Amino acid sequence: MVDAGRRVDVPTPVNSVLWAILEKSTKIPAEWERYRRQPDRLKALLRTAVRL
């Protein structure tokens, strides 16, 4: 979704944040623990993305 949005100049801020979290979590497994079972932390991060 992120790449498709970039190709047609459509911003996808929420998808970009989710993709970054997933990508980082695959490289650093401990990173997943920052968001695992912590929906409020993820929600706060996503709200930041929407404001950008």
HELIX and SHEET records of a PDB file:
HELIX    1   1 VAL A    2  ARG A    7  1                                   6    
HELIX    2   2 PRO A   13  LYS A   27  1                                  15    
HELIX    3   3 PRO A   29  ARG A   34  5                                   6    
HELIX    4   4 PRO A   39  ARG A   51  1                                  13    
END                                                                             
